[in-house]
Structures are given as structure tokens and as C-alpha cells.
Amino acid sequence: MPLFSACGDDTSSAGSHTPDNHGAQGEYASVNELPECTSENSGTLVKVKDSYYTCFDNVWEQVDGFAAGVCNIRACNGDTEGEFVYVESGKEAYQCKSGTWKKSSGKTFSDSAFMECYVAAIVTAKASSVDSLKSCTEKREGDLAYVADDLYACASRKWLKQQDLVVSVSDLGTCSDDKSVYVLSKLASYTCKDGNWYRTGESSPKQSSSSSRKEDPVTSSSSSSETVVIVPINDSTKVRGVCVASKSNIESGDSVSYVFYNMGGTPVTFGWIFGEKASLPSSDEVSPTVTYYGGGSHRAQLIVNEGLPSESDVIVCSGVKIPGVPIKNCKCNSDIKSVRVSTAFPDTATWYVSDCEGGTDFVYEWYLSNRTKSTILNGDTFQAIIDYNGKYAPVLTAINNDDEMMDVTCPTVNAMQRQDISATCEVFFGDRYYGNKAGADDFIIEMRDLRNANYVTQLPIALTSDYGYSADYTVKCASSGETYYDGEYIPVCYYWGYNENSYAIPKPDVPGRHTYTLSTEGDVICTVKSPVTCGPANGYITRFDSTQWKIRGIGNYTEGTYLWTFVDSDSNIVQSTEMEPKFSYPEMGTVSASLTIDEGKDTEITLTCSGLSISGRPILGCECTSELVSDTNDLGAIDEVVYKWTVAGCKDYGAAPLTYSWDEDYTQDAEDSTIATRAFSETGEFTPIVQVINADSTVANVRCDTVSVISIIPENPIDSTLTDSTEVDP
């Protein structure tokens, strides 16, 4: 039987030959031909016919078996007492004496060599990072895993890097703070604090009592102390070592053998404890065999030399796993996603697990590492009291009746430190900005100058109203920065984009002007009233046109409860009880209006409306064209340049007659006022303006065509009175 089945082959018999004859340094026909065995050739291996001999303690001893390394040596017990095994890797022989494999010097092989073998056998996982390991739960307490080249132990709900390995608690030695050491005989991590060794994560003292027949994680001289006290040797050497199961994975009904590997002291008696799922609850055999039934993880315990001065600690054996019905489909949910907290105003978060399938009798292990108080309300429900900012997500492991486990991911609850929140809010109609998601008569709420903007973006925003409408939002700041306030710089949101946040509110179907409140987790950010306006559909009309007076942001009042009051430029008053009355206006001027709804009732509302301006009928379509009356526009050729302009195409829209008024420099035709002329004796460009006026006194300023007056003078003018015979003085 190999001591560590995960590390190599079993010890082979002496008659089993390898091509190099196990590295024998000579072959002889008989034992009588062997040279003298001395300290100089101690450990030498030779072959005599079909047998092998080794020089051991000045005597040539026949080798009973070979092992590639110390990891492969079978158990030293009554069956192997006195036998010799040659370890090829170290080129040295070991003899089984009183339960221990020893060299000729009397020493066993080194603790470091043994621990390397043992750790390789019990390591449960290898990973590139700690985050990729399975959750460290109570059921995985004591498991070992390699992360890269470092050894980690599952200890007190977290994977902890181990700085050293020892066989037993008595080997812990000098304590330096925060050092973590793995004790193989306990399959547990120990941590040094304040100069004393503690089992990692322990917060209450442990009392040492081997006769309790159960695991005693810490050897202590007093039940009132948490520290590990190294027990002094009395009249014999304290037994130390580990116990190992022959198999780590079996099926229900399979048998497993246990052996004790002794690394100090002389084993005399053995006290094994196997648990309720084993065929034997206990045994005093040197190397017992038991059968396990049902799924689960099993770790036997052993006390050697119980009641003797050399009594060992309670030794925890390597585990045996029996697969059961796997767990699947577990789901974990929380009652909230975020919360604002402080020490004065803590809050709670609750997680719950559901839908687990596979096996029966589910047990749920919850663990939350954050600084908080937590309570398991029920097996499937976990609640934490949160009073500090951070991210909270419990570690959950579901375990069934076969000890099968499933790690379940729970949602994170984001806790933020409670801060004061304030903002300036404005509400307007949906058609104020192009591209938003609201309808024209819907409302949009916009927040500006929001204090602690970065903080609020992480919180849910609740919108409530006085008529039952509500909605939830997540805010997004479109433009943020800092402002100096009350002696400190604080983050603010200068503008909350309507497109990003879609704070759209449908037009209410309940009478009245309504109040809307934005809050987060009960704290009010701001309160606003719905926008309500009244006024003409078109604020500017012309005489004899009509317009309808409209209401926005309010409706569904009973017909007849509306009272409009209109006052014109001459202080004439007209009233109407229609919801949206329509009038024609034959006179120019202005009209002001007010509206009262549900007068004398609790729902009464009075509004001042926007006004109406009535102008005269327009003059449109006028054109003013020019015509050159003189022969040329060149003053170099003539004394005066004359132009004429004519206005045509004007439409009076019933406001005839039209009259025309020209600039004073232009001469209006006596018979036709649409025509005017002007004589120019100076060069330049000229554009006349003519006013066209209708019967409503509407004035249209018409710009006429621009004309040019020029003057071209010859470079060498010739006197026309000269003849060819005339002499000209040079």
C-alpha cells in the first residue's frame, strides 16, 4: 500500500528489476563475497544473484523492497516491522522500527521531504489567482490550494497565504506577528498574534483534552487562554505525525485503509474515530480498514498513545470524498440594490436563496466579510445591518444531504455614505426642447445645480405626485463640476440632460394643478408644480381674424366651471364659461385675459393668461421698379440724369384705399401717386423708399430699385471751334 497514492507507485518488491538494476554498485555470487560493511560504504546497494543487499548500521541487510522516493514508502506497522526499503532517489535504506522508517543513523527522513509528499497528496486545487478558487466555506475549512507557487489554506472563511508548514502544533516554534503556518496533523492554519499562536479566526479559547475523543484544534494548558502552549517533553518523546487515507475519492460502500506516519516518538496504542457514516465508529488497530456509506466528505481522527506521557495531539487524517447527488439551479436575490447609510442611520439588506435542486435537507452557509452585523433569519434568508459605505455581497454555499456543495453568486448591494442632497428643479412642457421622449402636452422635470451630483447618480430617484402617479429613474449628469459651498468644494451637476434621464410625465387626467416630488430613499430632493398656462393659440393676429383661447397642463374639469375674463384696449370686458372659447376681433388693439376654474371649491385655480395683439390688415406684394427717362445716366454727356419709379402689385386685403408717400427728394406724380421721378446732377447710387398705407393705417415700407448716376470725362478734350488751319501755340 503506498503512503501517498497521489505521488507515485507503491514500494516494489526486491525481485522487481529495472533496466539499471536499481542502481546497484556491484554484483556478487554470494553474500560471503561482499566487502566489509563500514560507515564509509553505508547505504551502498549491491546485487547478490536475484537479491539486493544494502550496508546498514555496519551490517549487510537484504532489501525487502524499493521506492522511487520517500513519498512512495508503504506504511511502517506490524506487517512491515524489521523490513528494509531502499529509496532510490536518496540512495539510502530505511528500516521499519517501532512504527517508524529509520535510517542507519537512527533518524527518519526529513520533515521537509515528508511534508512535500503529504501536501502534494492533500492539495485540493491549483489556480492562477486567489479569486479563481472556490469560496472558502466552513465545509472547506482546512483545504489547501496552490496559487501559482504559493500555498493557501481555507481558514476562517478566506483563503490565506501560508508562510510555513509544520507537522504538529508542538512544532510551531517562535511566534512572529501575522505569520500564518499550516499544521499538517490538524489540517488547519495557525496565525501568530501578540506573540502567541492562535488557530486562524478563533475568537474564543480552546481547551486541550485528548480523551474527549473528538478533534481538539488547539493544545492549551488552560481553558481560559486562546494561545497555543507547547507541551514540554516529560519522560518520553511526544508522538507526532499524520494519518493518511489510502484513497481520497471513493464510491458509497467502498473500503478505505488508514495508516499513521510517525515522525517522532514511539507509537504504542492507536485510537481512531471515523464518524457515523463509517462501518466502524472507532478502532484501536494500527492500520484499520473501514467502509463508508452515503455521500459526503469524511475526515477520520487519531490519538496515539492516549493517556501516556508521549500522547499525541488529536490528529486529523486526510479526507475521503464520496460523490452524491449534485446541486443545481440555486438562485440568490436581494431585496434592494443600493442603500444610503451612516452610523446614525443604518439600514438592512436581505438576501435569499431559492430554486435549489438535487438531494435533500439543504443547508446554506452564508458569510459576509464586510464590517457589519449579520443574521441568518432563516436557513434560506440572510440579513445584514449596514452602517458603512461599500459593496456588500455575501458568500453563499448550498450543501445537501450528500455533502455536495454549490457556490451561489449573490447580487451586490451598493451602500453609500449618507450625504445631504439639494437641487434646483424646473418643470416645463414636452415640446420645449427638440428630441426629448415626451409628448408636446406631457411634462418634463429638469434638475440643475444638484449638490453631491456624483453621489446621487448611484441612487434610485423616485418621482411621486399628489394624484397617485409615480415613476422610478436613474439619473445621469450631463455636465458636472465642483462649487465652493460652506467652506468646502462639493460636486455639483450643472445640467441634467432631459434626453439622458427621460423625466417625462404624462399629462394628468385628474383635475387641478399638481405637485411632483423627486426624492431618493425618502429624502426629498425638490418639489415642483406642474406647468399650467392659458392664452391665445396665436398671440398675434390681424383685424377680423379669429383665435381660440387654450389651456395647457390642466384639464378634465366639468364643463361650465371655467370662467374666462377678457379686457380689450378700451377696457371693455367680455366673459365666457366655455373650456376653450373662440372669438373674432374686428378692431385693432390688445386683449388681456384671466381664467378661474372651480370657483369657490377646494380645486379652485386662478391663472393670468398671456395676452393677444390685433394688428391692422397687411399690405403685401408691393414692387417698386425704376426707369431711365433721360438719354443717358452719364453726367459727362448731359447736364441732368432723370429716373422714374413705379409701385405696383400691392394687395390691400380689403383695407382700401392705399396711399403712397415718397421721400422728400422724389417728385410724386400729380395724377398717379404710385409714380415718382428725380433729376440728378451729382454722381452716385440712389435707392428711394416709398411708404404704402392702407385704411387700417398699416404701413409697408417698400424699397425701390437702386439706380446709378455716372460721369465720364475724356483724357484730352478737343475744342470743337478749331479748324485744320488754326495754329496752336506749342
GICORLIN-V928092 format. One record per pair of residues at least 24 apart in sequence whose C-alpha atoms are under 7 Angstrom apart, sorted by the first residue. I is the first residue (numbers start at 1). J is the second residue. If there is no record, write none. Layout:
BEGIN
I|J + I|J
END
This chain:
BEGIN
1|74 + 2|72 + 2|73 + 2|74 + 3|71 + 3|72 + 3|73 + 3|74 + 3|75 + 4|71 + 4|72 + 4|118 + 4|121 + 5|246 + 6|121 + 7|71 + 7|72 + 7|117 + 7|121 + 8|72 + 9|72 + 10|72 + 10|73 + 10|74 + 11|65 + 11|66 + 11|67 + 11|72 + 11|73 + 11|74 + 12|65 + 12|66 + 12|67 + 13|64 + 13|65 + 13|66 + 14|51 + 14|52 + 14|63 + 14|64 + 14|65 + 14|66 + 15|50 + 15|51 + 22|88 + 43|91 + 43|92 + 43|93 + 54|93 + 56|104 + 57|104 + 70|114 + 71|114 + 71|117 + 75|259 + 75|261 + 76|100 + 76|101 + 77|286 + 98|266 + 98|267 + 99|262 + 99|267 + 100|262 + 122|318 + 135|407 + 142|187 + 142|188 + 142|189 + 153|189 + 155|189 + 155|200 + 155|201 + 156|200 + 156|201 + 167|241 + 168|240 + 168|241 + 170|230 + 170|231 + 184|242 + 185|241 + 185|242 + 185|315 + 185|316 + 186|217 + 186|315 + 186|316 + 187|316 + 196|227 + 196|228 + 197|227 + 197|228 + 198|226 + 198|227 + 198|228 + 210|313 + 210|314 + 215|301 + 215|314 + 216|314 + 234|309 + 235|309 + 236|309 + 236|310 + 237|265 + 237|310 + 238|264 + 238|265 + 238|310 + 238|311 + 238|312 + 239|264 + 239|265 + 239|266 + 239|267 + 239|304 + 239|310 + 239|311 + 239|312 + 240|264 + 240|265 + 240|312 + 242|315 + 242|317 + 243|317 + 243|318 + 244|317 + 244|318 + 245|317 + 245|318 + 245|319 + 247|320 + 248|319 + 248|320 + 248|321 + 249|320 + 249|321 + 249|322 + 250|321 + 250|322 + 251|322 + 251|323 + 252|292 + 252|293 + 252|294 + 252|295 + 252|322 + 253|291 + 253|292 + 253|293 + 254|291 + 254|292 + 255|289 + 255|290 + 255|291 + 255|292 + 256|289 + 256|290 + 256|291 + 257|287 + 257|288 + 257|289 + 257|290 + 258|287 + 258|288 + 258|289 + 259|287 + 265|310 + 267|304 + 267|305 + 268|305 + 269|304 + 269|305 + 269|306 + 270|302 + 270|303 + 270|304 + 270|305 + 271|302 + 271|303 + 271|304 + 272|301 + 272|302 + 272|303 + 273|300 + 273|301 + 273|302 + 274|300 + 274|301 + 294|402 + 295|322 + 295|323 + 295|324 + 295|402 + 295|403 + 296|321 + 296|322 + 296|323 + 296|324 + 296|402 + 296|403 + 296|404 + 297|321 + 297|322 + 297|403 + 324|402 + 324|404 + 325|358 + 325|359 + 325|402 + 325|404 + 326|358 + 326|404 + 327|356 + 327|357 + 327|358 + 327|359 + 327|404 + 327|405 + 327|406 + 328|356 + 328|357 + 328|358 + 329|355 + 329|356 + 329|357 + 330|354 + 330|355 + 330|356 + 330|408 + 331|355 + 331|408 + 332|408 + 332|409 + 332|410 + 333|410 + 333|411 + 334|411 + 336|413 + 337|413 + 337|414 + 338|413 + 338|414 + 338|415 + 338|459 + 339|414 + 339|415 + 339|416 + 340|415 + 340|416 + 340|417 + 340|418 + 341|386 + 341|387 + 341|388 + 341|389 + 341|415 + 341|416 + 341|417 + 341|418 + 342|387 + 342|388 + 342|417 + 342|418 + 343|387 + 343|388 + 345|387 + 346|385 + 346|386 + 346|387 + 347|385 + 347|386 + 347|387 + 348|383 + 348|384 + 348|385 + 348|386 + 349|383 + 349|384 + 349|385 + 350|382 + 350|383 + 350|384 + 351|381 + 351|382 + 351|383 + 352|380 + 352|381 + 352|382 + 353|380 + 353|381 + 359|400 + 359|401 + 360|400 + 360|401 + 361|400 + 361|401 + 362|398 + 362|399 + 362|400 + 362|401 + 363|398 + 363|399 + 363|400 + 364|396 + 364|397 + 364|398 + 364|399 + 365|396 + 365|397 + 365|398 + 366|394 + 366|395 + 366|396 + 366|397 + 367|394 + 367|395 + 367|396 + 368|393 + 368|394 + 368|395 + 388|415 + 388|417 + 389|415 + 389|416 + 389|417 + 390|414 + 390|415 + 390|416 + 391|415 + 421|451 + 421|452 + 421|525 + 422|450 + 422|451 + 422|525 + 422|526 + 423|447 + 423|448 + 423|449 + 423|450 + 423|451 + 423|525 + 423|526 + 424|448 + 424|449 + 424|450 + 424|526 + 425|526 + 425|528 + 426|528 + 427|528 + 427|530 + 427|531 + 428|531 + 436|498 + 436|499 + 437|502 + 437|504 + 438|504 + 441|507 + 441|552 + 441|553 + 442|504 + 442|505 + 442|506 + 442|507 + 443|504 + 443|505 + 443|506 + 443|507 + 444|503 + 444|504 + 444|505 + 445|503 + 446|496 + 446|498 + 447|495 + 447|496 + 448|493 + 448|494 + 448|495 + 448|496 + 449|492 + 449|493 + 449|494 + 449|495 + 450|492 + 450|493 + 450|494 + 451|491 + 451|492 + 451|493 + 452|490 + 452|491 + 452|492 + 453|491 + 453|492 + 453|493 + 454|491 + 459|520 + 460|520 + 461|518 + 461|519 + 461|520 + 462|518 + 462|519 + 462|520 + 463|516 + 463|517 + 463|518 + 463|519 + 464|516 + 464|517 + 464|518 + 465|515 + 465|516 + 465|517 + 466|514 + 466|515 + 466|516 + 474|501 + 475|501 + 476|500 + 476|501 + 507|553 + 509|555 + 509|556 + 510|556 + 511|554 + 511|555 + 511|556 + 511|557 + 512|554 + 512|603 + 513|554 + 533|609 + 534|609 + 534|610 + 535|609 + 535|610 + 535|611 + 536|612 + 539|611 + 539|612 + 539|613 + 540|612 + 540|613 + 540|614 + 541|613 + 541|614 + 541|615 + 542|614 + 542|615 + 542|616 + 542|617 + 543|585 + 543|586 + 543|587 + 543|588 + 543|614 + 543|615 + 543|616 + 543|617 + 544|584 + 544|585 + 544|586 + 545|584 + 545|585 + 546|582 + 546|583 + 546|584 + 546|585 + 547|582 + 547|583 + 547|584 + 548|580 + 548|581 + 548|582 + 548|583 + 549|580 + 549|581 + 549|582 + 550|580 + 561|597 + 561|598 + 562|596 + 562|597 + 562|598 + 563|595 + 563|596 + 563|597 + 564|593 + 564|594 + 564|595 + 564|596 + 565|593 + 565|594 + 565|595 + 566|591 + 566|592 + 566|593 + 566|594 + 567|591 + 567|592 + 567|593 + 568|592 + 588|614 + 588|615 + 588|616 + 589|613 + 589|614 + 589|615 + 590|614 + 616|696 + 616|697 + 616|698 + 617|653 + 617|655 + 617|696 + 617|698 + 618|652 + 618|698 + 619|650 + 619|651 + 619|652 + 619|700 + 620|650 + 620|651 + 621|649 + 621|650 + 621|651 + 622|647 + 622|648 + 622|649 + 622|650 + 622|702 + 623|647 + 623|648 + 623|649 + 624|648 + 624|703 + 624|704 + 624|705 + 625|704 + 625|705 + 626|705 + 633|709 + 633|710 + 634|709 + 634|710 + 634|711 + 634|712 + 635|710 + 635|711 + 636|711 + 636|712 + 636|713 + 639|681 + 640|679 + 640|680 + 640|681 + 641|679 + 641|680 + 641|681 + 642|678 + 642|679 + 642|680 + 643|677 + 643|678 + 643|679 + 644|676 + 644|677 + 644|678 + 645|675 + 645|676 + 645|677 + 646|674 + 646|675 + 646|676 + 647|674 + 647|675 + 652|694 + 655|694 + 655|695 + 655|696 + 656|694 + 656|695 + 657|694 + 657|695 + 658|692 + 658|693 + 658|694 + 658|695 + 659|692 + 659|693 + 659|694 + 660|690 + 660|691 + 660|692 + 660|693 + 661|690 + 661|691 + 661|692 + 662|689 + 662|690 + 662|691 + 663|688 + 663|689 + 663|690 + 683|709 + 683|710 + 683|711 + 684|708 + 684|709 + 684|710 + 685|709
END
